[in-house]
Amino acid sequence: MAHAIIRGKNGRRYEVDFEDSPVRVEVHASEETIEIFVEADFEIHAEERRRFAIINIPRHLFSEATAGAARRAATRG
């Protein structure tokens, strides 16, 4: 079950629960950032009614995180 949870600067928690809906994921990269776009309900709702989450992160942080995950996976195998 796909979901996204963030906590804003004000301390409030925001959640997007995609339940069991089909989910579409797109990843876009530039030299500076990585954008991950997750959208549900794309087959049944108009664009303005679909549940979605977008995260933009600096590319160097994404690279560090994926490298760390690859190292951990390699040591477990």
All heavy atoms as a GROMACS GRO file, in nm:
protein
  620
    1MET      N    1   0.085  -0.117   0.000
    1MET     CA    2   0.000   0.000   0.000
    1MET      C    3   0.090   0.124   0.000
    1MET      O    4   0.168   0.146   0.092
    1MET     CB    5  -0.090  -0.002   0.123
    1MET     CG    6  -0.180   0.115   0.130
    1MET     SD    7  -0.298   0.122   0.268
    1MET     CE    8  -0.305  -0.039   0.336
    2ALA      N    9   0.081   0.203  -0.102
    2ALA     CA   10   0.163   0.323  -0.114
    2ALA      C   11   0.104   0.437  -0.032
    2ALA      O   12  -0.017   0.455  -0.027
    2ALA     CB   13   0.174   0.364  -0.260
    3HIS      N   14   0.192   0.513   0.033
    3HIS     CA   15   0.149   0.631   0.106
    3HIS      C   16   0.267   0.726   0.120
    3HIS      O   17   0.382   0.687   0.101
    3HIS     CB   18   0.090   0.596   0.242
    3HIS     CG   19   0.189   0.539   0.338
    3HIS    ND1   20   0.228   0.408   0.334
    3HIS    CD2   21   0.259   0.595   0.439
    3HIS    CE1   22   0.317   0.385   0.429
    3HIS    NE2   23   0.338   0.497   0.494
    4ALA      N   24   0.237   0.849   0.151
    4ALA     CA   25   0.340   0.950   0.175
    4ALA      C   26   0.302   1.026   0.301
    4ALA      O   27   0.186   1.059   0.321
    4ALA     CB   28   0.350   1.045   0.057
    5ILE      N   29   0.400   1.052   0.385
    5ILE     CA   30   0.377   1.127   0.508
    5ILE      C   31   0.486   1.233   0.518
    5ILE      O   32   0.604   1.203   0.500
    5ILE     CB   33   0.384   1.036   0.632
    5ILE    CG1   34   0.280   0.925   0.625
    5ILE    CG2   35   0.365   1.119   0.760
    5ILE    CD1   36   0.296   0.819   0.731
    6ILE      N   37   0.446   1.356   0.547
    6ILE     CA   38   0.544   1.462   0.573
    6ILE      C   39   0.503   1.534   0.701
    6ILE      O   40   0.388   1.532   0.742
    6ILE     CB   41   0.555   1.562   0.457
    6ILE    CG1   42   0.424   1.639   0.438
    6ILE    CG2   43   0.596   1.495   0.328
    6ILE    CD1   44   0.437   1.762   0.351
    7ARG      N   45   0.601   1.595   0.763
    7ARG     CA   46   0.573   1.680   0.878
    7ARG      C   47   0.623   1.819   0.841
    7ARG      O   48   0.740   1.838   0.811
    7ARG     CB   49   0.644   1.631   1.003
    7ARG     CG   50   0.605   1.712   1.127
    7ARG     CD   51   0.666   1.660   1.254
    7ARG     NE   52   0.650   1.518   1.274
    7ARG     CZ   53   0.543   1.457   1.326
    7ARG    NH1   54   0.438   1.529   1.359
    7ARG    NH2   55   0.541   1.327   1.342
    8GLY      N   56   0.532   1.914   0.840
    8GLY     CA   57   0.567   2.050   0.803
    8GLY      C   58   0.642   2.123   0.913
    8GLY      O   59   0.656   2.074   1.026
    9LYS      N   60   0.690   2.240   0.881
    9LYS     CA   61   0.765   2.321   0.976
    9LYS      C   62   0.684   2.352   1.101
    9LYS      O   63   0.738   2.366   1.210
    9LYS     CB   64   0.810   2.450   0.907
    9LYS     CG   65   0.906   2.532   0.986
    9LYS     CD   66   0.956   2.650   0.904
    9LYS     CE   67   1.062   2.727   0.980
    9LYS     NZ   68   1.114   2.838   0.900
   10ASN      N   69   0.553   2.361   1.085
   10ASN     CA   70   0.466   2.391   1.198
   10ASN      C   71   0.440   2.268   1.286
   10ASN      O   72   0.367   2.276   1.384
   10ASN     CB   73   0.332   2.448   1.150
   10ASN     CG   74   0.255   2.350   1.064
   10ASN    OD1   75   0.296   2.237   1.042
   10ASN    ND2   76   0.141   2.394   1.013
   11GLY      N   77   0.500   2.154   1.251
   11GLY     CA   78   0.484   2.033   1.332
   11GLY      C   79   0.365   1.948   1.292
   11GLY      O   80   0.348   1.837   1.343
   12ARG      N   81   0.281   1.997   1.203
   12ARG     CA   82   0.165   1.920   1.160
   12ARG      C   83   0.206   1.810   1.064
   12ARG      O   84   0.294   1.827   0.982
   12ARG     CB   85   0.062   2.011   1.094
   12ARG     CG   86   0.005   2.112   1.192
   12ARG     CD   87  -0.109   2.182   1.134
   12ARG     NE   88  -0.221   2.087   1.132
   12ARG     CZ   89  -0.345   2.122   1.107
   12ARG    NH1   90  -0.373   2.247   1.081
   12ARG    NH2   91  -0.440   2.034   1.106
   13ARG      N   92   0.137   1.701   1.074
   13ARG     CA   93   0.163   1.585   0.989
   13ARG      C   94   0.060   1.583   0.876
   13ARG      O   95  -0.059   1.602   0.899
   13ARG     CB   96   0.151   1.460   1.076
   13ARG     CG   97   0.170   1.332   1.005
   13ARG     CD   98   0.155   1.221   1.106
   13ARG     NE   99   0.121   1.098   1.040
   13ARG     CZ  100   0.170   0.981   1.072
   13ARG    NH1  101   0.252   0.969   1.172
   13ARG    NH2  102   0.134   0.875   1.006
   14TYR      N  103   0.108   1.558   0.755
   14TYR     CA  104   0.022   1.549   0.638
   14TYR      C  105   0.044   1.413   0.574
   14TYR      O  106   0.157   1.369   0.556
   14TYR     CB  107   0.056   1.659   0.537
   14TYR     CG  108   0.043   1.797   0.595
   14TYR    CD1  109   0.153   1.859   0.653
   14TYR    CD2  110  -0.078   1.863   0.596
   14TYR    CE1  111   0.142   1.985   0.709
   14TYR    CE2  112  -0.090   1.989   0.651
   14TYR     CZ  113   0.021   2.050   0.708
   14TYR     OH  114   0.010   2.174   0.763
   15GLU      N  115  -0.065   1.347   0.541
   15GLU     CA  116  -0.054   1.212   0.485
   15GLU      C  117  -0.136   1.201   0.357
   15GLU      O  118  -0.246   1.253   0.349
   15GLU     CB  119  -0.104   1.110   0.587
   15GLU     CG  120  -0.090   0.968   0.541
   15GLU     CD  121  -0.119   0.867   0.651
   15GLU    OE1  122  -0.130   0.906   0.768
   15GLU    OE2  123  -0.132   0.749   0.617
   16VAL      N  124  -0.077   1.134   0.258
   16VAL     CA  125  -0.150   1.097   0.138
   16VAL      C  126  -0.152   0.945   0.137
   16VAL      O  127  -0.048   0.880   0.128
   16VAL     CB  128  -0.082   1.150   0.009
   16VAL    CG1  129  -0.158   1.104  -0.114
   16VAL    CG2  130  -0.071   1.301   0.012
   17ASP      N  131  -0.270   0.887   0.152
   17ASP     CA  132  -0.285   0.742   0.154
   17ASP      C  133  -0.345   0.700   0.020
   17ASP      O  134  -0.456   0.736  -0.013
   17ASP     CB  135  -0.376   0.700   0.269
   17ASP     CG  136  -0.386   0.550   0.285
   17ASP    OD1  137  -0.328   0.475   0.203
   17ASP    OD2  138  -0.453   0.507   0.379
   18PHE      N  139  -0.268   0.626  -0.057
   18PHE     CA  140  -0.313   0.584  -0.189
   18PHE      C  141  -0.397   0.457  -0.184
   18PHE      O  142  -0.446   0.411  -0.287
   18PHE     CB  143  -0.192   0.563  -0.281
   18PHE     CG  144  -0.113   0.688  -0.303
   18PHE    CD1  145   0.014   0.701  -0.251
   18PHE    CD2  146  -0.164   0.793  -0.376
   18PHE    CE1  147   0.089   0.815  -0.272
   18PHE    CE2  148  -0.091   0.909  -0.396
   18PHE     CZ  149   0.035   0.920  -0.344
   19GLU      N  150  -0.412   0.399  -0.065
   19GLU     CA  151  -0.489   0.277  -0.044
   19GLU      C  152  -0.444   0.170  -0.143
   19GLU      O  153  -0.325   0.151  -0.163
   19GLU     CB  154  -0.638   0.308  -0.051
   19GLU     CG  155  -0.679   0.408   0.056
   19GLU     CD  156  -0.818   0.462   0.038
   19GLU    OE1  157  -0.874   0.454  -0.074
   19GLU    OE2  158  -0.872   0.512   0.138
   20ASP      N  159  -0.537   0.101  -0.205
   20ASP     CA  160  -0.501  -0.006  -0.298
   20ASP      C  161  -0.514   0.037  -0.444
   20ASP      O  162  -0.518  -0.046  -0.534
   20ASP     CB  163  -0.590  -0.129  -0.273
   20ASP     CG  164  -0.562  -0.192  -0.139
   20ASP    OD1  165  -0.444  -0.190  -0.097
   20ASP    OD2  166  -0.654  -0.244  -0.075
   21SER      N  167  -0.521   0.167  -0.467
   21SER     CA  168  -0.534   0.219  -0.604
   21SER      C  169  -0.406   0.194  -0.683
   21SER      O  170  -0.297   0.195  -0.627
   21SER     CB  171  -0.562   0.368  -0.601
   21SER     OG  172  -0.684   0.396  -0.537
   22PRO      N  173  -0.420   0.177  -0.813
   22PRO     CA  174  -0.300   0.170  -0.896
   22PRO      C  175  -0.224   0.303  -0.884
   22PRO      O  176  -0.285   0.409  -0.878
   22PRO     CB  177  -0.353   0.152  -1.038
   22PRO     CG  178  -0.498   0.120  -1.025
   22PRO     CD  179  -0.542   0.164  -0.890
   23VAL      N  180  -0.094   0.294  -0.879
   23VAL     CA  181  -0.010   0.412  -0.860
   23VAL      C  182   0.085   0.426  -0.978
   23VAL      O  183   0.140   0.328  -1.027
   23VAL     CB  184   0.070   0.398  -0.728
   23VAL    CG1  185   0.169   0.512  -0.712
   23VAL    CG2  186  -0.023   0.393  -0.609
   24ARG      N  187   0.102   0.550  -1.021
   24ARG     CA  188   0.199   0.582  -1.126
   24ARG      C  189   0.312   0.660  -1.061
   24ARG      O  190   0.290   0.752  -0.983
   24ARG     CB  191   0.132   0.666  -1.234
   24ARG     CG  192   0.228   0.706  -1.344
   24ARG     CD  193   0.158   0.778  -1.455
   24ARG     NE  194   0.098   0.903  -1.404
   24ARG     CZ  195   0.035   0.990  -1.479
   24ARG    NH1  196   0.017   0.965  -1.606
   24ARG    NH2  197  -0.013   1.099  -1.427
   25VAL      N  198   0.436   0.621  -1.093
   25VAL     CA  199   0.554   0.688  -1.036
   25VAL      C  200   0.639   0.740  -1.150
   25VAL      O  201   0.666   0.669  -1.246
   25VAL     CB  202   0.636   0.589  -0.950
   25VAL    CG1  203   0.762   0.657  -0.898
   25VAL    CG2  204   0.553   0.533  -0.837
   26GLU      N  205   0.678   0.866  -1.140
   26GLU     CA  206   0.769   0.927  -1.237
   26GLU      C  207   0.888   0.985  -1.161
   26GLU      O  208   0.871   1.042  -1.053
   26GLU     CB  209   0.700   1.039  -1.314
   26GLU     CG  210   0.585   0.994  -1.400
   26GLU     CD  211   0.514   1.110  -1.470
   26GLU    OE1  212   0.566   1.223  -1.465
   26GLU    OE2  213   0.408   1.085  -1.527
   27VAL      N  214   1.006   0.969  -1.217
   27VAL     CA  215   1.127   1.028  -1.159
   27VAL      C  216   1.190   1.116  -1.265
   27VAL      O  217   1.213   1.072  -1.377
   27VAL     CB  218   1.226   0.919  -1.113
   27VAL    CG1  219   1.354   0.982  -1.059
   27VAL    CG2  220   1.162   0.826  -1.010
   28HIS      N  221   1.213   1.241  -1.229
   28HIS     CA  222   1.275   1.338  -1.319
   28HIS      C  223   1.403   1.387  -1.253
   28HIS      O  224   1.405   1.411  -1.133
   28HIS     CB  225   1.182   1.456  -1.346
   28HIS     CG  226   1.050   1.415  -1.403
   28HIS    ND1  227   1.032   1.393  -1.537
   28HIS    CD2  228   0.932   1.389  -1.344
   28HIS    CE1  229   0.907   1.356  -1.558
   28HIS    NE2  230   0.844   1.352  -1.442
   29ALA      N  231   1.507   1.401  -1.333
   29ALA     CA  232   1.636   1.445  -1.278
   29ALA      C  233   1.691   1.562  -1.358
   29ALA      O  234   1.682   1.565  -1.480
   29ALA     CB  235   1.735   1.329  -1.281
   30SER      N  236   1.745   1.656  -1.287
   30SER     CA  237   1.823   1.763  -1.348
   30SER      C  238   1.962   1.758  -1.284
   30SER      O  239   1.989   1.672  -1.201
   30SER     CB  240   1.758   1.900  -1.324
   30SER     OG  241   1.774   1.939  -1.189
   31GLU      N  242   2.047   1.851  -1.319
   31GLU     CA  243   2.180   1.853  -1.259
   31GLU      C  244   2.173   1.884  -1.109
   31GLU      O  245   2.258   1.839  -1.033
   31GLU     CB  246   2.269   1.955  -1.329
   31GLU     CG  247   2.310   1.913  -1.468
   31GLU     CD  248   2.408   2.011  -1.530
   31GLU    OE1  249   2.477   2.082  -1.455
   31GLU    OE2  250   2.415   2.013  -1.653
   32GLU      N  251   2.072   1.958  -1.066
   32GLU     CA  252   2.063   2.000  -0.926
   32GLU      C  253   1.967   1.918  -0.842
   32GLU      O  254   1.988   1.904  -0.722
   32GLU     CB  255   2.020   2.148  -0.917
   32GLU     CG  256   2.119   2.246  -0.976
   32GLU     CD  257   2.096   2.268  -1.125
   32GLU    OE1  258   1.981   2.251  -1.171
   32GLU    OE2  259   2.193   2.298  -1.195
   33THR      N  260   1.856   1.870  -0.900
   33THR     CA  261   1.752   1.806  -0.818
   33THR      C  262   1.701   1.677  -0.881
   33THR      O  263   1.713   1.653  -1.001
   33THR     CB  264   1.631   1.900  -0.799
   33THR    OG1  265   1.575   1.928  -0.927
   33THR    CG2  266   1.668   2.027  -0.728
   34ILE      N  267   1.641   1.598  -0.794
   34ILE     CA  268   1.565   1.480  -0.833
   34ILE      C  269   1.422   1.505  -0.789
   34ILE      O  270   1.398   1.547  -0.676
   34ILE     CB  271   1.618   1.353  -0.762
   34ILE    CG1  272   1.765   1.328  -0.793
   34ILE    CG2  273   1.531   1.231  -0.797
   34ILE    CD1  274   1.794   1.288  -0.935
   35GLU      N  275   1.327   1.482  -0.878
   35GLU     CA  276   1.185   1.496  -0.844
   35GLU      C  277   1.120   1.361  -0.856
   35GLU      O  278   1.133   1.294  -0.959
   35GLU     CB  279   1.115   1.596  -0.936
   35GLU     CG  280   0.967   1.610  -0.907
   35GLU     CD  281   0.899   1.710  -0.996
   35GLU    OE1  282   0.899   1.829  -0.960
   35GLU    OE2  283   0.848   1.669  -1.103
   36ILE      N  284   1.050   1.320  -0.752
   36ILE     CA  285   0.976   1.195  -0.753
   36ILE      C  286   0.828   1.231  -0.742
   36ILE      O  287   0.786   1.299  -0.649
   36ILE     CB  288   1.018   1.104  -0.637
   36ILE    CG1  289   1.168   1.075  -0.645
   36ILE    CG2  290   0.936   0.974  -0.637
   36ILE    CD1  291   1.225   1.009  -0.523
   37PHE      N  292   0.751   1.187  -0.839
   37PHE     CA  293   0.608   1.218  -0.849
   37PHE      C  294   0.531   1.086  -0.840
   37PHE      O  295   0.557   0.994  -0.917
   37PHE     CB  296   0.580   1.288  -0.983
   37PHE     CG  297   0.435   1.314  -1.010
   37PHE    CD1  298   0.369   1.417  -0.946
   37PHE    CD2  299   0.366   1.235  -1.101
   37PHE    CE1  300   0.235   1.442  -0.973
   37PHE    CE2  301   0.232   1.259  -1.128
   37PHE     CZ  302   0.166   1.362  -1.064
   38VAL      N  303   0.440   1.078  -0.744
   38VAL     CA  304   0.358   0.959  -0.725
   38VAL      C  305   0.212   1.003  -0.736
   38VAL      O  306   0.171   1.099  -0.670
   38VAL     CB  307   0.383   0.894  -0.587
   38VAL    CG1  308   0.301   0.768  -0.571
   38VAL    CG2  309   0.530   0.866  -0.566
   39GLU      N  310   0.136   0.933  -0.818
   39GLU     CA  311  -0.003   0.972  -0.842
   39GLU      C  312  -0.092   0.848  -0.845
   39GLU      O  313  -0.058   0.748  -0.906
   39GLU     CB  314  -0.013   1.047  -0.974
   39GLU     CG  315  -0.153   1.090  -1.011
   39GLU     CD  316  -0.156   1.161  -1.145
   39GLU    OE1  317  -0.103   1.106  -1.244
   39GLU    OE2  318  -0.211   1.272  -1.149
   40ALA      N  319  -0.206   0.858  -0.779
   40ALA     CA  320  -0.306   0.751  -0.781
   40ALA      C  321  -0.431   0.801  -0.853
   40ALA      O  322  -0.446   0.920  -0.880
   40ALA     CB  323  -0.342   0.708  -0.639
   41ASP      N  324  -0.520   0.710  -0.881
   41ASP     CA  325  -0.651   0.742  -0.940
   41ASP      C  326  -0.642   0.799  -1.080
   41ASP      O  327  -0.737   0.858  -1.130
   41ASP     CB  328  -0.730   0.840  -0.851
   41ASP     CG  329  -0.740   0.796  -0.707
   41ASP    OD1  330  -0.758   0.676  -0.684
   41ASP    OD2  331  -0.730   0.881  -0.618
   42PHE      N  332  -0.527   0.782  -1.146
   42PHE     CA  333  -0.509   0.843  -1.278
   42PHE      C  334  -0.599   0.781  -1.383
   42PHE      O  335  -0.625   0.842  -1.485
   42PHE     CB  336  -0.362   0.837  -1.322
   42PHE     CG  337  -0.305   0.698  -1.326
   42PHE    CD1  338  -0.307   0.624  -1.442
   42PHE    CD2  339  -0.249   0.642  -1.212
   42PHE    CE1  340  -0.254   0.496  -1.446
   42PHE    CE2  341  -0.196   0.514  -1.215
   42PHE     CZ  342  -0.199   0.440  -1.331
   43GLU      N  343  -0.649   0.661  -1.358
   43GLU     CA  344  -0.737   0.595  -1.456
   43GLU      C  345  -0.883   0.634  -1.440
   43GLU      O  346  -0.961   0.616  -1.532
   43GLU     CB  347  -0.722   0.443  -1.444
   43GLU     CG  348  -0.583   0.393  -1.476
   43GLU     CD  349  -0.566   0.245  -1.448
   43GLU    OE1  350  -0.643   0.189  -1.368
   43GLU    OE2  351  -0.474   0.186  -1.506
   44ILE      N  352  -0.920   0.686  -1.322
   44ILE     CA  353  -1.063   0.708  -1.297
   44ILE      C  354  -1.102   0.852  -1.264
   44ILE      O  355  -1.219   0.886  -1.274
   44ILE     CB  356  -1.114   0.615  -1.184
   44ILE    CG1  357  -1.032   0.634  -1.057
   44ILE    CG2  358  -1.110   0.470  -1.229
   44ILE    CD1  359  -1.084   0.556  -0.938
   45HIS      N  360  -1.007   0.936  -1.226
   45HIS     CA  361  -1.041   1.073  -1.188
   45HIS      C  362  -0.974   1.174  -1.282
   45HIS      O  363  -0.868   1.149  -1.337
   45HIS     CB  364  -0.995   1.104  -1.045
   45HIS     CG  365  -1.075   1.036  -0.940
   45HIS    ND1  366  -1.211   1.052  -0.925
   45HIS    CD2  367  -1.038   0.948  -0.843
   45HIS    CE1  368  -1.254   0.979  -0.825
   45HIS    NE2  369  -1.150   0.914  -0.773
   46ALA      N  370  -1.038   1.289  -1.291
   46ALA     CA  371  -0.976   1.400  -1.365
   46ALA      C  372  -0.851   1.444  -1.290
   46ALA      O  373  -0.838   1.420  -1.169
   46ALA     CB  374  -1.075   1.516  -1.375
   47GLU      N  375  -0.760   1.508  -1.358
   47GLU     CA  376  -0.631   1.544  -1.300
   47GLU      C  377  -0.643   1.621  -1.169
   47GLU      O  378  -0.569   1.596  -1.074
   47GLU     CB  379  -0.552   1.627  -1.401
   47GLU     CG  380  -0.411   1.655  -1.357
   47GLU     CD  381  -0.329   1.725  -1.465
   47GLU    OE1  382  -0.376   1.738  -1.579
   47GLU    OE2  383  -0.217   1.764  -1.434
   48GLU      N  384  -0.736   1.712  -1.160
   48GLU     CA  385  -0.750   1.794  -1.039
   48GLU      C  386  -0.806   1.718  -0.918
   48GLU      O  387  -0.806   1.769  -0.807
   48GLU     CB  388  -0.834   1.920  -1.068
   48GLU     CG  389  -0.978   1.893  -1.105
   48GLU     CD  390  -1.000   1.867  -1.253
   48GLU    OE1  391  -0.902   1.863  -1.331
   48GLU    OE2  392  -1.117   1.849  -1.291
   49ARG      N  393  -0.854   1.595  -0.937
   49ARG     CA  394  -0.910   1.516  -0.827
   49ARG      C  395  -0.821   1.400  -0.785
   49ARG      O  396  -0.851   1.328  -0.691
   49ARG     CB  397  -1.046   1.460  -0.870
   49ARG     CG  398  -1.143   1.572  -0.906
   49ARG     CD  399  -1.283   1.553  -0.862
   49ARG     NE  400  -1.301   1.483  -0.739
   49ARG     CZ  401  -1.388   1.385  -0.722
   49ARG    NH1  402  -1.463   1.346  -0.821
   49ARG    NH2  403  -1.402   1.327  -0.605
   50ARG      N  404  -0.708   1.381  -0.850
   50ARG     CA  405  -0.620   1.268  -0.820
   50ARG      C  406  -0.536   1.294  -0.696
   50ARG      O  407  -0.493   1.406  -0.671
   50ARG     CB  408  -0.526   1.243  -0.938
   50ARG     CG  409  -0.597   1.206  -1.064
   50ARG     CD  410  -0.499   1.192  -1.178
   50ARG     NE  411  -0.570   1.184  -1.303
   50ARG     CZ  412  -0.516   1.206  -1.420
   50ARG    NH1  413  -0.387   1.236  -1.430
   50ARG    NH2  414  -0.587   1.196  -1.529
   51ARG      N  415  -0.513   1.189  -0.620
   51ARG     CA  416  -0.424   1.198  -0.504
   51ARG      C  417  -0.281   1.189  -0.555
   51ARG      O  418  -0.250   1.110  -0.642
   51ARG     CB  419  -0.451   1.084  -0.406
   51ARG     CG  420  -0.588   1.096  -0.341
   51ARG     CD  421  -0.622   0.973  -0.263
   51ARG     NE  422  -0.648   0.863  -0.356
   51ARG     CZ  423  -0.662   0.737  -0.320
   51ARG    NH1  424  -0.653   0.702  -0.194
   51ARG    NH2  425  -0.686   0.644  -0.409
   52PHE      N  426  -0.193   1.273  -0.499
   52PHE     CA  427  -0.055   1.272  -0.546
   52PHE      C  428   0.039   1.320  -0.436
   52PHE      O  429  -0.002   1.382  -0.339
   52PHE     CB  430  -0.038   1.357  -0.672
   52PHE     CG  431  -0.049   1.505  -0.647
   52PHE    CD1  432   0.063   1.582  -0.621
   52PHE    CD2  433  -0.173   1.567  -0.651
   52PHE    CE1  434   0.053   1.717  -0.599
   52PHE    CE2  435  -0.185   1.702  -0.629
   52PHE     CZ  436  -0.071   1.777  -0.602
   53ALA      N  437   0.166   1.290  -0.456
   53ALA     CA  438   0.273   1.343  -0.372
   53ALA      C  439   0.391   1.373  -0.463
   53ALA      O  440   0.419   1.297  -0.556
   53ALA     CB  441   0.313   1.241  -0.266
   54ILE      N  442   0.457   1.484  -0.438
   54ILE     CA  443   0.576   1.522  -0.513
   54ILE      C  444   0.685   1.555  -0.412
   54ILE      O  445   0.660   1.626  -0.315
   54ILE     CB  446   0.552   1.646  -0.602
   54ILE    CG1  447   0.441   1.621  -0.702
   54ILE    CG2  448   0.680   1.688  -0.673
   54ILE    CD1  449   0.400   1.744  -0.782
   55ILE      N  450   0.804   1.503  -0.437
   55ILE     CA  451   0.918   1.538  -0.353
   55ILE      C  452   1.032   1.581  -0.443
   55ILE      O  453   1.062   1.515  -0.542
   55ILE     CB  454   0.959   1.424  -0.259
   55ILE    CG1  455   1.074   1.468  -0.169
   55ILE    CG2  456   0.996   1.300  -0.336
   55ILE    CD1  457   1.103   1.373  -0.055
   56ASN      N  458   1.091   1.693  -0.412
   56ASN     CA  459   1.209   1.744  -0.481
   56ASN      C  460   1.322   1.746  -0.380
   56ASN      O  461   1.309   1.805  -0.273
   56ASN     CB  462   1.186   1.887  -0.533
   56ASN     CG  463   1.099   1.888  -0.654
   56ASN    OD1  464   1.145   1.853  -0.761
   56ASN    ND2  465   0.975   1.927  -0.638
   57ILE      N  466   1.433   1.681  -0.414
   57ILE     CA  467   1.547   1.677  -0.324
   57ILE      C  468   1.674   1.708  -0.401
   57ILE      O  469   1.683   1.680  -0.521
   57ILE     CB  470   1.559   1.541  -0.252
   57ILE    CG1  471   1.560   1.427  -0.351
   57ILE    CG2  472   1.448   1.523  -0.152
   57ILE    CD1  473   1.577   1.291  -0.289
   58PRO      N  474   1.773   1.766  -0.333
   58PRO     CA  475   1.899   1.791  -0.400
   58PRO      C  476   1.960   1.660  -0.452
   58PRO      O  477   1.957   1.557  -0.384
   58PRO     CB  478   1.988   1.852  -0.291
   58PRO     CG  479   1.890   1.910  -0.194
   58PRO     CD  480   1.771   1.818  -0.196
   59ARG      N  481   2.013   1.666  -0.572
   59ARG     CA  482   2.066   1.545  -0.636
   59ARG      C  483   2.177   1.480  -0.555
   59ARG      O  484   2.183   1.358  -0.544
   59ARG     CB  485   2.116   1.580  -0.776
   59ARG     CG  486   2.155   1.459  -0.856
   59ARG     CD  487   2.205   1.498  -0.996
   59ARG     NE  488   2.224   1.378  -1.073
   59ARG     CZ  489   2.149   1.341  -1.175
   59ARG    NH1  490   2.050   1.417  -1.214
   59ARG    NH2  491   2.174   1.230  -1.239
   60HIS      N  492   2.264   1.558  -0.493
   60HIS     CA  493   2.375   1.499  -0.417
   60HIS      C  494   2.324   1.420  -0.296
   60HIS      O  495   2.378   1.317  -0.262
   60HIS     CB  496   2.478   1.605  -0.376
   60HIS     CG  497   2.433   1.697  -0.268
   60HIS    ND1  498   2.351   1.805  -0.292
   60HIS    CD2  499   2.458   1.696  -0.136
   60HIS    CE1  500   2.328   1.868  -0.178
   60HIS    NE2  501   2.391   1.804  -0.082
   61LEU      N  502   2.216   1.466  -0.233
   61LEU     CA  503   2.159   1.390  -0.121
   61LEU      C  504   2.095   1.260  -0.168
   61LEU      O  505   2.107   1.156  -0.102
   61LEU     CB  506   2.058   1.476  -0.044
   61LEU     CG  507   2.114   1.597   0.027
   61LEU    CD1  508   2.002   1.676   0.093
   61LEU    CD2  509   2.218   1.556   0.129
   62PHE      N  510   2.028   1.266  -0.282
   62PHE     CA  511   1.970   1.145  -0.339
   62PHE      C  512   2.078   1.044  -0.375
   62PHE      O  513   2.067   0.926  -0.344
   62PHE     CB  514   1.887   1.181  -0.464
   62PHE     CG  515   1.819   1.063  -0.527
   62PHE    CD1  516   1.700   1.016  -0.476
   62PHE    CD2  517   1.874   1.001  -0.638
   62PHE    CE1  518   1.637   0.907  -0.535
   62PHE    CE2  519   1.812   0.893  -0.697
   62PHE     CZ  520   1.693   0.846  -0.646
   63SER      N  521   2.187   1.092  -0.435
   63SER     CA  522   2.297   1.004  -0.472
   63SER      C  523   2.360   0.940  -0.349
   63SER      O  524   2.390   0.820  -0.347
   63SER     CB  525   2.403   1.082  -0.550
   63SER     OG  526   2.350   1.127  -0.672
   64GLU      N  527   2.382   1.018  -0.244
   64GLU     CA  528   2.438   0.965  -0.120
   64GLU      C  529   2.347   0.858  -0.059
   64GLU      O  530   2.394   0.754  -0.014
   64GLU     CB  531   2.462   1.076  -0.019
   64GLU     CG  532   2.573   1.171  -0.057
   64GLU     CD  533   2.579   1.293   0.033
   64GLU    OE1  534   2.511   1.295   0.138
   64GLU    OE2  535   2.652   1.388  -0.002
   65ALA      N  536   2.218   0.884  -0.060
   65ALA     CA  537   2.123   0.789  -0.001
   65ALA      C  538   2.115   0.659  -0.081
   65ALA      O  539   2.114   0.550  -0.022
   65ALA     CB  540   1.984   0.853   0.009
   66THR      N  541   2.112   0.668  -0.212
   66THR     CA  542   2.105   0.545  -0.292
   66THR      C  543   2.235   0.468  -0.285
   66THR      O  544   2.234   0.345  -0.284
   66THR     CB  545   2.066   0.575  -0.439
   66THR    OG1  546   2.156   0.673  -0.492
   66THR    CG2  547   1.923   0.625  -0.450
   67ALA      N  548   2.349   0.538  -0.277
   67ALA     CA  549   2.477   0.468  -0.262
   67ALA      C  550   2.482   0.394  -0.129
   67ALA      O  551   2.527   0.279  -0.121
   67ALA     CB  552   2.593   0.567  -0.273
   68GLY      N  553   2.434   0.459  -0.024
   68GLY     CA  554   2.430   0.394   0.107
   68GLY      C  555   2.340   0.272   0.107
   68GLY      O  556   2.374   0.168   0.165
   69ALA      N  557   2.227   0.282   0.042
   69ALA     CA  558   2.135   0.167   0.033
   69ALA      C  559   2.199   0.053  -0.044
   69ALA      O  560   2.185  -0.065  -0.008
   69ALA     CB  561   2.003   0.210  -0.032
   70ALA      N  562   2.271   0.084  -0.152
   70ALA     CA  563   2.338  -0.020  -0.230
   70ALA      C  564   2.447  -0.087  -0.148
   70ALA      O  565   2.462  -0.210  -0.154
   70ALA     CB  566   2.398   0.042  -0.358
   71ARG      N  567   2.522  -0.010  -0.069
   71ARG     CA  568   2.626  -0.070   0.016
   71ARG      C  569   2.565  -0.162   0.121
   71ARG      O  570   2.616  -0.272   0.144
   71ARG     CB  571   2.710   0.040   0.084
   71ARG     CG  572   2.813   0.103  -0.007
   71ARG     CD  573   2.909   0.192   0.070
   71ARG     NE  574   2.844   0.304   0.136
   71ARG     CZ  575   2.820   0.422   0.080
   71ARG    NH1  576   2.854   0.443  -0.046
   71ARG    NH2  577   2.762   0.518   0.147
   72ARG      N  578   2.457  -0.118   0.183
   72ARG     CA  579   2.390  -0.204   0.284
   72ARG      C  580   2.337  -0.332   0.221
   72ARG      O  581   2.348  -0.439   0.279
   72ARG     CB  582   2.278  -0.125   0.352
   72ARG     CG  583   2.330  -0.020   0.448
   72ARG     CD  584   2.217   0.042   0.530
   72ARG     NE  585   2.118   0.109   0.448
   72ARG     CZ  586   2.127   0.234   0.404
   72ARG    NH1  587   2.235   0.306   0.430
   72ARG    NH2  588   2.030   0.288   0.332
   73ALA      N  589   2.278  -0.322   0.103
   73ALA     CA  590   2.225  -0.440   0.035
   73ALA      C  591   2.337  -0.536  -0.002
   73ALA      O  592   2.322  -0.658   0.007
   73ALA     CB  593   2.146  -0.399  -0.089
   74ALA      N  594   2.452  -0.483  -0.043
   74ALA     CA  595   2.564  -0.568  -0.082
   74ALA      C  596   2.622  -0.643   0.037
   74ALA      O  597   2.664  -0.757   0.023
   74ALA     CB  598   2.673  -0.483  -0.148
   75THR      N  599   2.623  -0.582   0.153
   75THR     CA  600   2.680  -0.649   0.271
   75THR      C  601   2.583  -0.753   0.327
   75THR      O  602   2.628  -0.846   0.394
   75THR     CB  603   2.717  -0.548   0.382
   75THR    OG1  604   2.600  -0.476   0.421
   75THR    CG2  605   2.824  -0.453   0.334
   76ARG      N  606   2.454  -0.739   0.300
   76ARG     CA  607   2.357  -0.839   0.346
   76ARG      C  608   2.356  -0.962   0.258
   76ARG      O  609   2.320  -1.070   0.303
   76ARG     CB  610   2.215  -0.778   0.348
   76ARG     CG  611   2.190  -0.696   0.469
   76ARG     CD  612   2.046  -0.653   0.475
   76ARG     NE  613   2.047  -0.510   0.443
   76ARG     CZ  614   1.956  -0.446   0.375
   76ARG    NH1  615   1.853  -0.510   0.327
   76ARG    NH2  616   1.966  -0.319   0.352
   77GLY      N  617   2.391  -0.946   0.130
   77GLY     CA  618   2.380  -1.056   0.032
   77GLY      C  619   2.493  -1.144   0.040
   77GLY      O  620   2.528  -1.249   0.036
   0.00000   0.00000   0.00000
